[in-house]
Amino acid sequence: MNKLFGTDGIRGKANVEPMTVETMVKVGRAAAYVLSNNGKNTKHPIVIGKDTRISGYMIESALVAGICSMGMDVLLTGPLPTPGVAFITRSLRATAGVMISASHNAYYDNGIKFFQTNGFKLPDSTEAQIEGLVASGELDGFRPTAKEVGKAYRMDTAVGRYMEFAKASFPKGMTLDGMKIVVDCANGAAYKVGPGVLRELGAEVITIGASPNGTNINDGFGALHPEKMRVEVIKNNADLGIALDGDADRCIFSDENGNEIDGDLIMGLVAVHAKEEGMLKNNTLVATIMSNLGLDIAMQKHGIDVVKTPVGDRYVVEEMRKSDFCIGGEQSGHMVFLEHNTTGDGLVSALQVLATMVKTKSKLSKLASVVIKLPQVLKNVRISQKKPLEELPTVTEKITEVEEKLNGKGRVLVRYSGTENLLRVMLEGEDEVKINRWAIDICDEIEKEIGA
C-alpha cells in the first residue's frame, strides 16, 4: 500500500485511490479503533465536518459507515471551516474530529484530516497506527452488532457555535463600526460564517465567492486567487480585503490600495504589536523555512526572535506548543494564534489583524510596512516521482552553482510538495530578474530528470 498520510492528512483525486469509498470506510474503521483507545472508549462521538465539494457527500457517507461499524456515534456539522471542526471537537470533548477537504485544491480533489480530542492534529505516530491497520486488515473481524453499532446525528448548532467562538477572539467592547471590508469566501466552507461574523461585529461587508455549487470551490476565488478581492477593494473604496481558502484555515489580505498582504507581512505586524502590548510569549515568532528573509530582518530590528520549522502548519503548532510560543504561521496565510485556536484559522487571524487596526487607528498598508520583503521567486515543476534530491546529480549541481552566484545574499530552497506531485523551487535575492532566470534554470534540470 502506498503511504496514505501526507503533510496534512490524506489527499488525492476524489473517487481515485486513496480517496475512494472503499478506502475511506477502512480509514473510518481504523481511526475509530485507534482514537477510541483500541475500541475501549466509544462513549464520546467523532465530529465530521466538510467543505463544499460535491464529493464531500460521498466521502462523508463512507467515513460515517466505517466509524459506526466500530460502535461509535458521529456528529455531522455540514459545511464548516477546518478550524471550526477543531473547535467543536475540543468544545464537546469528542473522541476526535474529521475535516473532509482538499483545502486550496480544485473541486475534483478531496482529502481528510483528523483532530485529537484536544483540537490538535494527530501526531505522525498515530497516523502511522491508522495507516497500518488499513493496510493489514487486522480489524476485519472486529464488528460490533445489534445495539452496539453506532449512529449518526446532524449537529444544527455547529455554525452558530463556531461564529460565537470566532467573535470571542475579538477584544470585548470593540466593534468594526465604520469599516468596509471585502470578503472572498472561495465558494468554500466559510461562505456563511465569514461574512456573518464580520457583520455581527459591525462592519459593512462586500462578499464575493460565497455561492458554492459543489464544483466552484477555489475556482478563481480565494486565498490562491486574490485578484478579484483586490479589484473589489479599490472599486468599493474598502478599508481592506480578506480572502479565505476553501476550508478557511488560512487567509490573504489586500490593503486599502489593493496591494496583496501575505502571511509574512501579517505575522510581522501582529508580532510587533503583540510585543508592544507585552503579549508576545517568550518574545518569539514561529515561521517556516518558506518565509521571506525580509521577515527575519524586520523582526531582528524589533528585537523579536524567529524560530523556523518545516513547511506545514502542524509543524508550526508543534514548535509553539513545545516552547510556549503564541504566534506563528506561514507565508501562505496559515496563521496560528494558539491562545485562541489549536490550528490555522483564517477568520480568527483576520480578526486579530482587524483588532490591531482598530487599536492603533492605522491603515493596513502602514501596519504591513513593518516588513520589507526581498524579491522572491516560487516555481512548481510537475514530476513523475519523488526521488531524493541527492539522487538527482544535475539538479544538485545547478543548485550549488546558483548558491555560489548568490554569494550569501539570498537563498535557494527546493522541496517536494507534501500534498501534490510537485517539486517546488524558491529563490530569494537582491535582483529579481536574475533569481527568476536562475529558478528557471533549476526547473529545466528537474524537468529533464523527473518531469511528468
C-alpha positions in Angstrom: 0.0 0.0 0.0 1.2 3.5 -0.9 1.6 5.8 2.1 -1.8 7.3 3.0 -0.9 10.4 5.1 1.0 13.4 3.7 1.9 16.6 5.5 -1.7 17.5 6.1 -3.8 14.3 6.3 -4.9 12.2 3.3 -5.5 13.9 -0.1 -6.0 12.9 -3.7 -8.4 12.9 -6.6 -11.9 12.1 -5.4 -13.1 8.5 -6.3 -9.5 7.5 -7.1 -7.3 5.8 -4.6 -6.8 6.6 -1.8 -9.9 8.9 -1.8 -12.3 6.1 -2.7 -15.4 4.9 -0.7 -13.7 1.6 -0.1 -10.6 3.1 1.4 -12.5 5.7 3.4 -14.6 3.1 5.1 -11.4 1.3 6.1 -9.9 4.6 7.3 -13.0 5.4 9.3 -12.9 2.0 11.0 -9.2 2.2 11.7 -9.4 5.8 13.0 -12.3 4.9 15.3 -10.4 2.0 16.7 -7.1 3.8 17.3 -8.7 7.1 18.6 -11.0 5.3 21.0 -8.1 3.6 22.7 -8.3 0.3 20.7 -12.1 0.3 20.9 -12.3 0.7 24.7 -13.7 4.2 24.9 -16.6 4.6 22.4 -18.8 6.8 24.6 -17.9 10.1 23.0 -18.7 10.7 19.3 -16.5 11.7 16.4 -17.2 15.0 14.8 -17.2 15.2 10.9 -17.2 18.5 9.0 -16.7 19.2 5.3 -16.2 22.0 2.8 -18.5 22.5 -0.3 -17.0 19.9 -2.7 -19.5 17.7 -4.5 -17.5 14.6 -3.5 -17.9 15.6 0.2 -21.2 13.7 0.4 -19.6 10.5 -0.8 -16.6 10.7 1.5 -18.7 11.7 4.4 -21.0 8.7 4.0 -18.1 6.3 3.7 -16.5 7.6 6.9 -19.8 7.5 8.8 -20.3 3.9 7.7 -16.8 2.9 8.8 -16.9 4.7 12.2 -20.5 3.5 13.0 -19.4 -0.1 12.2 -16.9 0.2 15.0 -19.6 1.1 17.5 -19.0 4.8 17.6 -21.5 7.7 17.1 -20.9 10.5 14.6 -21.9 14.2 14.7 -22.2 15.8 11.3 -21.7 19.6 11.2 -22.2 20.0 7.5 -20.1 22.7 5.7 -17.8 24.3 8.3 -14.2 25.6 8.3 -11.5 23.3 9.3 -10.8 25.4 12.5 -14.5 25.2 13.3 -14.2 21.4 13.4 -11.2 21.6 15.6 -13.1 23.9 18.0 -16.3 21.8 18.0 -14.2 18.7 18.7 -12.5 20.3 21.7 -15.6 22.0 23.0 -17.7 18.8 23.0 -14.8 16.7 24.4 -15.4 14.5 21.3 -13.2 11.5 20.7 -11.9 13.1 17.5 -12.7 15.4 14.7 -12.5 14.8 10.9 -12.5 17.5 8.3 -13.3 16.5 4.7 -11.5 18.9 2.5 -8.6 19.3 0.0 -8.0 22.8 1.2 -6.9 25.1 -1.7 -7.0 22.3 -4.3 -9.6 22.2 -7.1 -13.0 20.7 -6.6 -12.2 17.3 -8.1 -9.7 16.6 -5.3 -10.6 15.8 -1.8 -9.0 14.9 1.5 -9.4 14.3 5.2 -7.6 15.5 8.2 -8.0 14.4 11.8 -8.1 16.2 15.1 -7.5 14.8 18.5 -10.0 15.4 21.4 -7.9 18.4 22.4 -8.3 20.0 18.9 -4.8 19.5 17.8 -3.8 17.5 14.7 -2.7 13.9 15.0 1.0 13.2 15.6 2.8 11.2 13.0 2.8 8.1 15.3 -1.0 8.0 15.5 -1.3 8.5 11.7 1.1 5.5 11.3 -1.1 3.3 13.5 -4.2 4.1 11.4 -2.3 3.6 8.2 -1.0 0.2 9.5 -4.5 -1.0 10.4 -5.9 0.0 7.0 -3.1 -1.9 5.2 -3.1 -5.1 7.5 -6.8 -5.8 7.6 -6.5 -6.7 11.3 -9.8 -5.1 12.1 -11.8 -7.2 9.6 -13.1 -9.5 12.4 -13.9 -6.6 14.9 -17.6 -6.0 14.2 -20.0 -4.8 16.9 -23.5 -6.0 16.3 -27.1 -5.4 17.3 -27.4 -2.3 19.6 -23.7 -1.9 19.7 -23.3 -0.3 16.3 -23.0 3.5 16.1 -25.4 6.2 15.0 -25.0 9.4 13.1 -26.7 12.7 14.1 -26.9 16.1 12.4 -25.5 19.0 14.5 -27.5 22.0 13.5 -25.8 24.3 16.1 -22.2 23.9 14.8 -22.2 27.0 12.5 -23.6 29.3 15.3 -21.3 27.9 17.9 -18.2 28.5 15.7 -19.3 32.0 14.9 -19.6 32.9 18.6 -16.2 31.3 19.2 -14.6 33.4 16.5 -16.2 36.6 17.7 -14.8 35.8 21.2 -11.3 36.2 19.9 -12.0 39.8 19.1 -11.5 42.2 22.1 -14.5 42.7 24.3 -16.3 46.1 23.8 -14.6 46.7 20.4 -16.5 46.9 17.2 -15.9 47.2 13.5 -18.3 50.1 13.1 -17.4 52.3 10.2 -15.2 49.7 8.5 -15.9 48.5 5.0 -14.5 45.0 4.3 -14.4 42.8 1.1 -14.6 39.1 2.0 -13.8 36.4 -0.6 -15.0 33.0 0.7 -13.5 31.0 -2.1 -17.0 29.4 -2.6 -15.9 27.2 0.3 -16.6 26.3 3.9 -16.7 29.8 5.2 -19.4 31.1 2.8 -21.8 31.7 5.8 -19.6 32.2 8.8 -17.1 34.6 7.3 -19.4 37.4 6.3 -21.7 36.7 9.2 -19.1 37.2 11.9 -17.8 40.5 10.4 -21.4 41.9 10.0 -22.3 41.0 13.6 -19.2 42.9 14.8 -20.5 46.0 12.9 -18.6 46.0 9.6 -20.1 46.8 6.2 -19.3 43.6 4.2 -19.0 43.2 0.5 -19.0 39.4 -0.2 -17.6 37.6 -3.2 -17.1 33.8 -3.7 -20.0 32.9 -1.5 -22.2 30.9 -3.9 -20.9 27.3 -3.7 -22.3 24.8 -6.2 -20.1 21.8 -5.5 -17.7 22.4 -8.3 -16.6 26.1 -8.0 -14.6 25.9 -4.7 -11.3 27.8 -5.2 -12.1 28.4 -8.9 -10.7 31.9 -9.5 -11.5 33.0 -6.0 -10.0 32.7 -2.5 -6.5 32.9 -1.0 -4.8 31.5 -4.1 -6.6 33.9 -6.4 -6.8 37.2 -4.5 -7.0 39.3 -7.7 -10.8 39.7 -7.6 -10.7 40.7 -4.0 -8.1 43.3 -4.7 -10.2 44.8 -7.5 -13.3 44.9 -5.3 -11.4 46.7 -2.5 -10.5 49.5 -5.0 -13.9 49.6 -6.6 -15.7 49.9 -3.3 -13.2 52.1 -1.6 -12.9 49.5 1.2 -10.6 49.5 4.2 -9.2 46.1 3.3 -10.0 42.7 1.8 -9.8 39.2 3.2 -9.5 36.2 1.0 -10.0 32.8 2.7 -9.2 29.4 1.1 -11.6 26.5 0.6 -11.6 25.3 4.1 -10.9 28.7 5.7 -7.8 27.7 7.7 -5.8 30.5 6.0 -6.3 33.9 4.6 -4.6 36.5 2.4 -5.3 40.2 2.7 -5.5 43.3 0.5 -4.7 46.7 1.9 -6.8 49.8 1.1 -4.7 50.4 -2.0 -5.3 46.9 -3.4 -1.8 45.6 -2.6 -1.6 41.9 -1.6 -0.6 41.3 2.0 0.6 37.8 2.6 1.3 35.7 5.7 4.8 37.0 6.3 3.6 40.6 6.4 0.7 39.7 8.7 2.9 37.7 11.1 5.3 40.6 11.2 2.7 43.3 12.0 0.9 41.2 14.7 4.1 40.1 16.3 5.4 43.7 16.6 2.0 44.9 18.0 1.9 41.9 20.5 5.4 42.8 21.7 4.4 46.4 22.2 1.5 45.3 24.3 3.6 42.8 26.3 1.7 39.8 24.8 4.3 38.1 22.7 5.2 35.0 24.7 9.0 34.4 25.0 9.5 37.3 22.6 9.4 34.8 19.7 7.6 34.4 16.4 7.4 30.9 14.7 7.6 30.8 10.9 8.6 28.2 8.3 11.6 27.8 6.0 9.5 29.3 3.2 9.1 32.7 4.9 10.9 35.6 3.3 14.2 36.8 4.6 12.7 40.2 4.9 10.6 38.9 7.8 13.7 37.8 9.7 15.4 41.2 9.1 12.3 43.1 10.3 11.9 41.0 13.4 15.6 41.5 14.2 15.1 45.3 14.1 12.3 45.0 16.6 14.2 42.6 18.9 12.0 39.6 18.2 13.4 36.1 17.8 12.2 34.0 14.9 12.2 30.2 15.0 11.9 28.3 11.7 10.1 24.9 11.1 9.5 22.7 8.1 6.6 23.7 5.9 3.1 22.8 7.3 1.1 24.5 10.0 1.2 21.3 12.1 4.9 21.7 12.5 4.4 25.4 13.4 1.9 24.3 16.1 4.2 21.6 17.4 7.0 24.1 17.9 4.7 26.6 19.5 3.4 24.0 22.0 6.8 22.7 22.8 8.4 26.0 23.5 5.4 28.0 24.7 5.1 30.5 21.9 1.7 32.2 21.0 2.0 33.4 17.4 3.2 31.5 14.3 2.4 30.8 10.7 3.3 30.5 7.1 3.8 32.8 4.2 0.8 31.1 2.5 -1.6 32.6 5.1 -1.8 29.8 7.6 -1.6 31.7 10.9 -1.9 30.3 14.4 -2.9 32.2 17.4 -2.5 29.5 20.0 -4.3 31.4 22.7 -7.5 31.3 20.5 -7.4 28.1 18.5 -5.4 24.9 18.1 -4.8 25.2 14.3 -4.7 27.7 11.5 -7.8 29.8 11.5 -8.4 32.3 8.7 -11.3 34.0 10.4 -9.6 34.3 13.8 -6.5 35.6 12.0 -8.5 38.2 10.2 -10.0 39.4 13.5 -6.5 39.8 15.1 -5.5 42.0 12.2 -8.7 44.0 12.4 -8.2 44.4 16.2 -4.7 45.8 15.6 -6.1 48.2 13.0 -8.8 49.5 15.4 -6.5 49.7 18.4 -3.8 51.6 16.6 -6.2 53.6 14.3 -3.9 52.6 11.4 -4.5 51.6 7.9 -3.3 48.1 6.9 -0.8 49.5 4.4 1.0 51.3 7.3 1.0 48.3 9.6 2.2 45.9 7.0 5.2 48.2 6.1 7.0 46.9 9.1 8.3 44.1 6.8 10.1 44.9 3.6 10.3 41.7 1.6 13.3 40.6 -0.5 12.5 39.7 -4.1 11.3 36.1 -4.1 10.5 33.7 -6.9 8.5 30.5 -6.5 8.1 28.0 -9.3 6.5 24.5 -9.3 7.5 21.6 -11.5 5.1 18.7 -12.0 7.0 15.5 -11.5 6.7 11.8 -12.2 8.3 10.6 -9.0 9.7 11.9 -5.7 13.3 10.8 -5.7 15.7 12.1 -3.0 17.4 15.2 -4.3 20.8 13.7 -3.8 19.9 11.2 -6.5 19.4 14.0 -9.0 23.0 15.0 -9.7 22.4 17.6 -12.4 19.8 19.3 -10.3 22.0 19.4 -7.2 24.9 20.7 -9.3 22.7 23.5 -10.7 21.5 24.4 -7.1 25.1 24.6 -6.0 26.0 26.8 -8.9 23.1 29.2 -8.2 24.0 29.4 -4.5 27.6 30.4 -5.4 26.2 33.2 -7.6 24.0 34.5 -4.8 27.2 34.8 -2.7 25.4 34.8 0.7 22.9 37.5 -0.4 19.9 35.2 -0.9 19.0 31.5 -0.7 17.7 28.6 -2.7 15.1 26.2 -1.3 14.0 23.1 -3.3 11.4 20.8 -1.7 8.7 18.3 -2.6 5.1 19.3 -2.0 3.5 17.1 0.7 0.1 17.1 -1.0 0.8 17.1 -4.8 3.3 15.6 -7.3 5.2 18.8 -7.4 8.8 19.9 -6.8 8.8 23.5 -5.5 11.7 25.8 -6.3 12.1 29.0 -4.3 14.8 31.6 -4.7 15.4 34.9 -2.9 17.9 37.5 -3.7 18.6 41.2 -4.4 17.9 41.1 -8.2 14.5 39.7 -9.2 15.5 39.3 -12.9 18.5 37.2 -12.0 16.8 35.0 -9.5 13.9 34.4 -11.9 16.3 33.2 -14.6 18.2 31.0 -12.1 15.0 29.5 -10.9 14.0 28.6 -14.5 17.5 27.0 -14.9 16.9 24.8 -11.9 13.4 23.9 -13.1 14.8 22.9 -16.5 17.1 20.4 -14.9 14.3 19.0 -12.8 12.2 18.6 -15.9 15.0 16.6 -17.6 15.5 14.3 -14.6 12.0 13.6 -13.3 9.5 15.8 -15.2 6.0 14.4 -15.6 
